Amino acid sequence: MPSLISKDVTNETVLITGGAGGIGSLMAKQFAKLGVKNIVLVDINVEALDVAKQEIENVVEECDGETNVLCVQADLSQETTTTAAMNEIIAEVGPVTILINNAGIVTGKKIVDSPAKLMKLTMAVNIEAHFWTVKAVLPSMMAANHGHICTIASSAGLLGVPGLADYCASKHAAVGFDESIRLEMRNLGHDGVKTTCVSPFFIKTGMFEGAQSRWPRLLPLLEPEYAASKIVRAIRCNQEVLIMPLAVHLTPIVRLLPVPLFDDICDWFGVLETMSEFK
């Protein structure tokens, strides 16, 4: 059960992959306001990292804080470059105590039209990178019995969406990965190592430009600031699973129905057309 009391994060080192933009940089700014010890942004885009670093340092200055901001350029699609970046970070700032696996890409094409290179890249960035980042930070978390691993999955990791076969596969894998780590920590007695799995509907960051909802009042595309604040709060409250908005909570319940009825409900909700205008 999530705690009703938000934990203090002032002594934490927070690492955010895909931290140069979108909800990654927004979460970093919120952690900066909370006065964390270190914020580490990992991204492949050097220019975006430079901009994000300046913006976060501005937040730190406005808050009269002392947060150190480190940016590391890395290609997370490769085990070697990811592991090298993680080793560099740990050597620079010490143990990472909050890891947010946020980096992600989307192809957004029907399965027969999806280039093999992009499908492999989706799997490499959206899930395989989690293996290498977690393996780098988990030993120190287990030794101290303290730490937090946050997995940014997706509502597309809870059900299939036409036009998102590779993305859905990667996010279903992310959900399973998080659950396995959570139960592994429980089984090993490391109750101080927490996990949070985030499964949001599409967020208005530009990544899903053109994606739509048939029922925007019931299933709205999420505002980035709202999503970022909910995620940071979930981490601080040790909330194991964050699903948003509320309508997405129905997915596990609807899955108990016969498959033809489940498919009809997905059709009624507009799941089949969600990506029809994707750009």
C-alpha angles and dihedrals in degrees: 000000000000117000119251088216120073111231122236112255101180094112095044130112108217121200118191122187114209084025099147096082148356117032089339094071091037091056089048091055091051092051088048089056088052090056101241117181098239136008117196120191119196119190141139093232109085096186092050089049091055091051093046092048091054093047093049093046088052089055091049090051093048089053093046086238133154100217114147114222120206125182123197124185112217141158102232093189090079127065093214097051093042093050092045090052092049092050090049091051095048090048089052103043106012127237117002108231100180118038119185112190097203105142114114145152134198131210096191097196132124112265095255091050098046114109112233091231093057094045091053090046091052092054092044096052101032099049117354091061088059089064093058098041093048094045088053097053105027099077093061091044091052092046091053094034086227132105146085132235117196120192118199101209123155145235081257085068090063099051139006121267123197111246093025105077096134094038092049091047091052094047094046085053091050091054091050092045092054093048092049092051092047093052092041090057090049092049092050093048097246095137092160093065105085132191135201125192115199119202109178130169112245115310122217097243098118093257090102098034109169096017110134145195123220090208105037093173092053098033109021127179104252126247110239095230091051093048093048093050092049091051094049090048091049090053093048091049094045090239107177097205130023117188121176143226105022095247091065088065087073092068098085090045095049089049088069089068124089111282096247090053091046089053091049091052091050088051092049091050089053096245090138092059099038093106099034093106097034114144 
